[in-house]
């Protein structure tokens, strides 16, 4: 069986795509998988690292702030459609799987016109533009949230959830304490509550600014903190922390051992990307979500509100974060009853084995 998988531009698209590919290979180790991405985007590096072949399209999005560049974008779109047609013709996939992003739009549209069955995976509670444009071409649409009938034909929808990193549940508190104390020179204990702050690999400016503005309060509190700054903001955050002598705040650009960080966390501060929320649901972690305002159609706020509506998370708006985020976190982390309720409620939203469920749907389209 042959599967063409397309999408990317962000980790929120790439990770689900790779997870689906891994699940397809687990079900049928002999299946052939080819990725289609956008030249110059991170999928062109990350997908080969995961062990899969990928070909790139010269496609990019419209620059709304500089509309005079749209002519070049249209030319690249036409080139991408021609390139995608050759890829589909040469590879002859049994099923094409689109996970969102510019490349996915071109590849799925061409595949559908050439008679290839299409399966879409939508990660967010507010559907992305690419998948909305492809809804009539798809045979099946796998979604992570209820109520997606407002975007897609109801008869095509399958509630599967979002694929998450496969080893996240492997850590223990004892292992985590040892790791952070030895690796970072911390003085962590199992008795202290732990606040985990994650802003993605590049970082979240507002979250980092909020912490720096209230660093003294964190230092003086009786909790310990794991602070992932992202590479773009690490030096500024490190400089601010160096003015203290705290052994209870671990500042790092990137957390390589996320299972251990999650195992230790009593409360998580995070953006509201689809992958992050799916991880929090699977692990049952109480969380304060700070949706990024810099995403298409404000979909992170829609993701967060789906949890807030079921008392499964707390929302702090980006504009309010610098003033209220840390005080809200310090208050919540000591409120055991509220933490317990958030843990119970967010667990009910978890959809485990999402990658395998999506892979099985793709396999059934071949069968």
N, C-alpha and C positions, 0 to 999 in steps of 0.2 A: 504494500500500500504506500502511496505517495501523498505527503501533506505539505502544502505550501502555507507558511505562516508569515504574516506581515504586520508591521506596526513598529512603533518606537518613538524616538524623540526625547522621552523621559524614562526614568527608571520605573515609573508607574505603569508604563506600557511594556517595557522590555522584560521585567521580571515575570509577569504573568505569561508572556509568550514563551519564555524559556521553560517555565514550570509545566506548561501544557506539552511542550515538546518532550520533556523528560518523562511525563506520564504516558505519552504515546509510545515512547521507547520501552517503558516498563511493561506495557500491555503487549506490544509486539516489537521485540528487539530487531526484527528484520525490516521495519518500515523505513522509508526514505523521507527525510525532512529537509526542506530548503527554506531559508528565511529571505525575506525581501525587506530592505530598510531604506533609509534616506542617506545619501552620501554626506559625510561630514558629521553625522549624528552619532550619539554614543552607542547605538546598537551595532554599528560597524566594528566596534572594538569589543563590546561585552558579549555578543553572540558567539564569535569565534572562541572567546575565552571559555564559554560554556560547552564547546565541542561541536558546534554546528556550522554548516556552511551558510554564507549570506552573500547576497548580491545587492548592490545599491542602485537607487534611482536618483536622478538629478532634480529632486523635487523639494520644494520649500513652501512655506506659507506666505500669504499676502501680507505685505507691510502696510498696515492701515495708517501709520503715521507718515509714510512716504509713498503715496499712491502712484507717483510717477514711475516707481520701480515695478509696477504690476505687469508691464509688458514683458519684462524678463521672466517674471514668475509664470506667466501664461506660456511662454516659449518652453520653459523647463517642464511645465505640466504636459505639454504635447509630447516632448521628448520622453518623458517618463511613461506615458501611456504606450508609446511605441516600444520602449524598452520592456515594459511589463508584458506586452503581448508576445514578444519573443521569448521571454522567460517562461511564461505559461505554456507556450507552444512546445518549447524544448523539454521542459520538465514533465509536462502532462500530469498534473496532480489529480488525485481522486477527490480531494476536498481542499478548499482554501479557507484558512482561518484568519480573521482580521481582529486585531486587538486595539485598534485606534491609532491615530497619527496620520500624517500626510501620505506616507508610503502605502499605508494600508488602504487608503481611499483609492489610489490609482490601481494597485494590484488587485483588489477585490472587484472593482468595477470591470476591469478587463477580464478577469477570470469568470465572472458571472456572464458576460457577453459571449464567452467562449464555451458556455455550458457546464462550467465547473460548479458543483454545489458549494454554497457559501455558509460558513458558521461565523457569527460575530460574538465577541466577548466584550461586554461593557462593564468597566470597573466602577463607575461612579453612580451616585444617586441622581445626578442630572446628566443626561446622556450627552456625549461629545458630538461635535458637528459631523465628524467623519462617519460615525456609525449611524447617525440620523439620516444622512444622505444615502446610506447603503441599505436602509431597512427593507426596501422593496426587493432588493436583490438577494437577501439572505433567506435561507431555508430555516435556520434556527438562530436564536439570539440568547446567549447565556448572560444572565444579569446577577448582580450582587444585592440588589435591593428590591423590596416589594413596591408595587405601584408604578412600575415602569411602562404600564399600558398607555400612559400619557405621551410616551415617545415612540413606542413600537407596537406593531400588531400583536394583540394579546395571544393569538394562537401560535405565535412563533416563540414566545418567551419561555425560558427554562431558568428557574431560580437555582443557581449553582454556587453562588459566592465567588470570592476572588481567591486565586492561588496565593499562598504565603510561603515564606521560606521554610524548608522542610525540617530543619533541625531546631526550631525555636523552643521546643518543649524539653530539650535535653539537659538544661542547666539545673543546678541546685544552689541553695543559698550558701551552703558551706563551701562549695567550689567557687562561688562568686566572691565571697569574702577573701579567700586565699588568693584568687587571681588579682583583684584590684589592689590588695595590700602589697603583694609581691611585685606586680608589674608597674604600679604607679606610686608606690611608697605611701599608700593611704593608711589610715588607722580606722578602718571600717569594722563594725561589729554587727552581730545578728540582732542585738537588742535595739539598736537605733532604727527608726523608720528611714526608708530610702526613697528619695525623689529622683526619677530618671527624666532627663530633659533631652529630647531628640528633635533635630531640625532638618534632617536629611544630610546627604553627603556634602552638599554645598553649604548648608547652614540656613538658618532662618534669622534674618536681621532683627526683626522686632522681638523675637524671643530672646536673643542674645542681649539686645539693648535693655530689655526688661530685667534680666538677671544682673547685668553690670550696675544698673541704677539702684538695685536693692541688694547688692552683694553683702553689705554689712549685716542685713537682717538674716540672710542665709548663714553667714559665718557664726552669728550669735545664737542661732536656733540649735535645737538638740537633735537635728536630723543630719543624715549624710546625703550627698548629692553626686550623681553621675551626670556630667554636663557634656553632651556632644555638641560642639560648636559648629561643625562643618569646616572645611578647609579654608573657605573664604574669610572667616571671622576668627579663626583660632588665635592669631597673634594678638589681636586687640583684647580678646577675652583672657588670654594667658597673662598679658601685661596687667590687666585689672586684678586678677587673682594673685599675682606675685606681690601685690601690696599687702596681702594678708599672710598669716602663718597657719591657715587652716589645713588640717590633715583629713578633713571630712568632706571636702569638695574636690572631686576628680574631674579635671578639665582636659578634654581630649578632642582632637579634630575629628576622629573617626573611631567608632567602637567595633573592633574586629570580632569580639565575642558577644554578640547580641543575645544569645541564649542565657548567658550568665547575667548580663545587665537586666534583662527581663525577669529572671528568677529572683533577683534581689529587690526589684522595684515594688514599693507599696502604692506609688502613685506615679503616673506618667504625664508629662507635658509634651504635646506633640502637635504638629500640623495635622490637617485632616485629609491627607491624600488617601486614596482608596486602599493602597497596599498597607499603609500604617494602620488604618482603622480595622482592616481585616485581621491583622496580627493582634491588635488589642482585643478584638472580639474572641479570637481563638484562645488567647491566654487568659481572658477574663480580667484584664487589668483596668482598675479605675483610672480615669484619665481626664485631663483638662485639655480640650482641643482649641487650638488657635488657628482658624482657617486662614490660609494665605489669600490676600486680596488680589494677587497678581496671577490669577489663573483664569482660563477661558470660562466665561459665563458663571463665574463665582461658584464653580461646582464643589469646592471644598466646604463652603458653608452649607450647601445642600447635604453633603455627606455627613457633616457634623449634626445637623438638625435631625436627621433620621435617628441618631442615637439619643439626642437630647429629648426628643418627643417621647421616648420610652424610658426616661430616667436612667439611661445607660452611660451617660457622659456629661461633663460640665463644659459649657462653651464660654470662652472669653474672646471677644472680638479683637481683631488686630489693632484697631484704633484705640482700644482701651487697655491693651496689654501692659504697656509701660507703667501705667498707674496702678492696675489692680491684679495683674497675674500672680506675682509672688505672694502677696498677702492672701489671695484666694488659695494658693497651693499650701501655704503654711497652715492655714485654718483647716483645710480639707484633710490634710494628711494626718491630723490628730483626731479627726472625727470618725472613730471606728465604725459607728453605725452607718454613716453615709458611705464610707468605703465599702462596707459589706454589701449594701444595697446596690451600689454601682457594679460591684463584682458579679453579683447574682444576675442583674439585669443585662449586662453586656454579654455574659455567657450565653444567654438565650438567643442572641443574634448570630452566634458563630455558625458557620457552615463549613465543617471540616471536609478534607479530601476534595476540595474544589477542582484542583487540576485534573484529578482522575475522573471526576464526573464530567468535566468538559471534554476530556479525551475520549471517554466512552461515547459521548454524543457524536463526536466526530467519526469515531469508528463505526457507529451504527449507520451513519450516512453512507459509508462505503458498502457495508453489508446489505 
